[in-house]
């Protein structure tokens, strides 16, 4: 049987979507909070912008490194599991076939049919069958460290650039208000877009991102004000 129409499932977007949303969200929140906190301490305009640029560069590199290390660890675990499964298939193929049959029986197939399916999938690609049905590893969800690192760094930089641009064109006395307001709008838009791409409720996605962004901005503004006053 030949499939004549493409099927685009949202699960295929999980890897890059998670990294992209996390990067952009962190870029907006951390940079906007940094700008607001420094501005609340009554720093000069140049100091505020320098802090924002430093936050953008450091944050993008940190996101890239963090995602690469994290996803690489996942990839190492997957590769170790696959190596073990490959060894077991080579040393005890009969047991592995029984194991695959048991999996399909547990999913609702009759024993005879489960055996037939296990035999056919084993003959086609035994390792792929065990990776998918025993270990839960598939091509769609496989760990991709470089892709995750680049997506996080790029989206962090894009997100961080938004409040930085606002701060650079805003009069010094209004930096706090305008950066905070526009950043919350950016976060709401990001949350809505991410929810839409993932098939979730747009309103809920926008609200949950905006709430935590507002909390971060309020905390850094308070800390900046306290330290600025004490100095």
N, C-alpha and C positions, 0 to 999 in steps of 0.2 A: 504494500500500500504506500502510496506517495502523498505526502502532505503538500497541498497546493497553496496554502496561505500561511504567512508568517505569524507567529505568536510572540508578542513582546510582553514579557512578564516583569513586574516591578522588582521581583527578587534579584534579577540580574543587575540591578542598580545598587544593591546594598553596599558592596565594597567601596566604590568611589563616592557614593552619595553620603555615606557616613563620614568619610574623611573630609569631603568638601564642606559639608554643613558644619562639622566640628571646627574646621579651620577658619571658615568665614565668621562663625559665631565668636570664636575666641579672638579673632582679629579685631572685630568691632568692640567687643566688651573690654578686652584688656587695654587696647589703645585709647579708647574713649575714657575709660576709668583713669588711666594714667594721666591723660591730658587734664581731665576734670580735677583730679587730686592735686596735680602740680599747680594748676591755675588757682585752686582754692587756697593754696598756701601763699598766694599773692606773688608768685614768681613772675619774672619778666616774660614778655611774649616770646623772645628768642629761646629762653630756657624751656618754655612749654613746648615749642616746636621741636627743639632738640630731643627732649624727652620722648615726644611722640615718634620721631624718626627712629630713635634708638630702640624703642619698644617694638616698632614694626620689624626692624631687621633681626633683633634678638628673638622675637616671638616666632617669626617665620622659620628661622634656623632651629629653634627649639621644637616646633611642631614637626618639622621634617625629621629631625633626629628621633624624637619620641615615637612617631608613627613607624619609622623604619625599624627601630629596635623592637617595638611591640609586635608588629606584623611579621618580622623576621623570626621572632620566637614562636609565633603561631606556625609559620612555615616549617621551622625546624621540627616542631612536634608532629606536624602532618607527615613530613618526610620520614621521620623515625617510625611512625605507625605504618607507613606504606612499606618501608624496608622490612619490618617485622612480618607484615602480612605476606610479602613476596617470599620470604624465607619459609614461612609456614606452608605456603602453596607448593613450594618445591619439595619440602620434606614430608608432608602429610596431606596430599591432595584429597584423599578420600574423606578425611575428617572435615576439611574445609568445605567440601561439597555438601556433606551432611549439615554443616553449620549454616550454609546458605539456604538449604532446603528448610531448616527449622525457622529461619528468619521469615521466609515467605509463608510458612504455615501460620506463624504468629500474626501475620498481616491478613490472614483470612483465606488463603488458598487451600484447596484440598491437598492432602499429602502427595497424591500421584501427580497432580498438576504442578505443585511446588517443586517436586523432584525434576520434572521435565523443564521447568523454567530455569532451575539452578544449573542443570546440565547444559542447556543451550547458552546461557549467559557465561558459564565457565568456558565453554568451547570458544565463544566469541572473544571475551577478554576477562579472564578470571580476576585479575587484580582490580580492574575498574569496577567489576560487580561487587567485590568485597569492600572496596574503598567507598563506594556509594551507599551500599545497603547495610554494611556492618559498621563502618567507621563514620559514615555521614560526611565523607569528603567528596565534593563534586567540583567540576571545572568552574561552575558559576560562582561558587563560594570559596574557591581556593585563595590562599593568602598571596597577595602581590605586594611585597614591601616597597619596591621602588614606586609603583603607581600610587600607593597610599601616601608615601612621603612627599612626592611631587604635588599631589592634589592638596594635601594639607598645607604645604608651604605656600603654594600659589594662592589658594583661597584665603589663607590668613593674611597674606600681603594685600590682597584686594580688599578684604574686610577692614583691615587696619588703615588703609589709605582713605577710606570714606570719612571717618572723624578727623583725620589729619588734614584733609583738604578743607573741611569745614572750618577747622581751627585756623588754618593759614589765611583764610579770606574774611574772617570775622573780627570785628573790633575787640580789643583786649577785654573791656568790661563785660562783653556779652559772650565770651568764649564758653563759660560754664553752661549757661542756659541753652545756647544754640547747639553745642556739641552734644549735650545730654539729650535734647529733644530729637535732633536728627538721628542720633545713634539708636534711640528707641524705635524710631520709625523704620530705620534700616533693619533692625532686629525683627520687628513685626513682619516686614516684607520677606526677610529670609526664612523666618519660621513658616510663613504661609506657603512659600515656594517649595520648601523642603517637604512640607506635609502633602502638598499637591503631587509632587514627584513620587512620594512614597505611597500615595493612595489613602492618606489619613485625612482627618478633618482640618481644613485650613485654619479655622478660627482657633481651635485648640492648639495647633502648632504655633500660631502667632503669639497667643497669650503666654504659653509656658516659656518661650524664649524671651519675650519682653519682660516678664516678671523677674527672672533672674538677672537680666541686664540692668533693670532699674535698681535692684538690690545692690549690685556691684557698684554702680555709679554713686548711689547714696552713701555707701560705706567709704569709698575712697574720697569723696568730697568731704565727708565728716572728718576723716583722718587728716586730709590736707589742711582743713581749716584749723584743726586742733594744733597741729605741728607748726603751721604758719603763725598762729597766734602766740604760741609758746616761744618761738624764736624771736 
